Amino acid sequence: MLGRAKEYWFVLMADGLAWFKDDQEHDQKYLLKLDNVKLKEKVDSSLLSFGKKHGFALFNPSAKFVFKDHKQLDLSCDTMEDCDGWKASFLRAGVYPEKDEEEEEGV
């Protein structure tokens, strides 16, 4: 989502990840179903341009796009603690990190 980054309020629910215009949760923008979604570490200079240093991305390896016409959904946090908390929550929701090629080969 380069160039179109906006701040939203995210809520991880049993059926997906919802995002809203603000923390009042009145205007839901989207609900991303978590079926087959994976998580990958995101270290990108684009995050730095928005003042964020910690982030990760969600993607679906079995689909061309995860959200509208985007191959991945880039998410960023203000602190490493926030980022680690979100990643732990995604793990509990069944969204696992992508496997390294070396891990898949058993190296």
C-alpha positions as CSV (number, residue, x, y, z in Angstrom):
1,M,0.0,0.0,0.0
2,L,2.8,2.3,-0.7
3,G,1.8,5.9,-0.9
4,R,-1.7,5.2,0.4
5,A,-0.9,4.4,4.0
6,K,-3.6,5.5,6.5
7,E,-4.1,5.0,10.1
8,Y,-7.0,2.7,11.1
9,W,-8.2,1.0,14.2
10,F,-7.8,-2.8,13.9
11,V,-9.7,-5.5,15.8
12,L,-8.8,-9.1,15.6
13,M,-12.0,-11.2,15.8
14,A,-12.8,-14.9,15.7
15,D,-13.8,-14.6,12.0
16,G,-11.2,-12.2,10.7
17,L,-9.3,-8.9,11.0
18,A,-11.6,-5.9,10.9
19,W,-10.5,-2.4,10.5
20,F,-12.4,0.8,11.3
21,K,-12.0,4.5,10.7
22,D,-11.3,5.1,14.4
23,D,-11.5,3.5,17.8
24,Q,-15.2,4.1,18.1
25,E,-15.7,1.1,15.7
26,H,-18.7,2.6,14.0
27,D,-17.5,2.7,10.4
28,Q,-16.0,-0.7,9.5
29,K,-13.9,-0.4,6.4
30,Y,-13.2,-4.1,5.7
31,L,-13.1,-7.6,7.2
32,L,-10.3,-9.8,6.1
33,K,-11.0,-13.5,6.5
34,L,-8.0,-15.3,8.0
35,D,-8.4,-18.5,6.0
36,N,-5.0,-19.5,4.6
37,V,-3.5,-16.1,5.6
38,K,0.2,-16.1,6.6
39,L,2.4,-13.6,8.4
40,K,5.8,-12.4,7.4
41,E,8.3,-10.1,9.0
42,K,8.2,-6.7,7.3
43,V,11.3,-4.5,7.4
44,D,10.8,-1.9,4.7
45,S,12.0,1.7,4.2
46,S,8.4,2.7,3.4
47,L,7.5,2.1,7.1
48,L,10.2,4.6,8.1
49,S,8.7,7.3,5.9
50,F,5.5,7.1,8.0
51,G,7.5,7.2,11.3
52,K,7.0,3.5,12.0
53,K,9.9,1.1,12.7
54,H,8.1,-2.1,13.5
55,G,5.8,-4.0,11.2
56,F,4.7,-7.2,9.5
57,A,2.7,-8.2,6.5
58,L,-0.3,-10.5,6.0
59,F,-0.6,-12.4,2.7
60,N,-2.3,-15.5,1.3
61,P,0.1,-17.8,-0.5
62,S,-2.8,-19.6,-2.3
63,A,-4.4,-16.4,-3.7
64,K,-3.2,-13.7,-5.9
65,F,-4.5,-10.9,-3.7
66,V,-5.2,-10.7,0.1
67,F,-7.0,-7.4,0.1
68,K,-8.6,-5.8,-3.0
69,D,-5.7,-5.5,-5.5
70,H,-2.9,-5.9,-2.9
71,K,-0.8,-9.0,-2.7
72,Q,-0.1,-8.3,1.0
73,L,-1.4,-6.1,3.8
74,D,1.4,-4.2,5.4
75,L,0.8,-3.4,9.1
76,S,3.0,-1.3,11.4
77,C,3.2,-0.5,15.1
78,D,4.7,2.3,17.1
79,T,6.6,0.0,19.4
80,M,8.2,-3.5,19.2
81,E,6.1,-4.6,22.1
82,D,2.9,-3.7,20.2
83,C,4.1,-5.5,17.2
84,D,5.0,-8.6,19.2
85,G,1.6,-8.5,20.8
86,W,-0.2,-8.4,17.5
87,K,2.0,-11.3,16.1
88,A,1.2,-13.4,19.2
89,S,-2.5,-12.7,18.8
90,F,-2.4,-13.8,15.1
91,L,-0.6,-17.0,16.2
92,R,-3.4,-17.7,18.6
93,A,-5.9,-17.0,15.8
94,G,-4.2,-19.6,13.6
95,V,-2.2,-17.2,11.4
96,Y,1.3,-18.6,11.3
97,P,4.5,-17.1,10.0
98,E,5.7,-18.0,6.5
99,K,8.3,-20.7,6.5
100,D,11.8,-20.0,5.3
101,E,12.9,-22.1,2.3
102,E,15.6,-23.6,4.5
103,E,13.1,-24.7,7.0
104,E,11.0,-26.4,4.3
105,E,14.0,-28.2,3.0
106,G,14.9,-29.4,6.5
107,V,18.2,-27.6,6.7
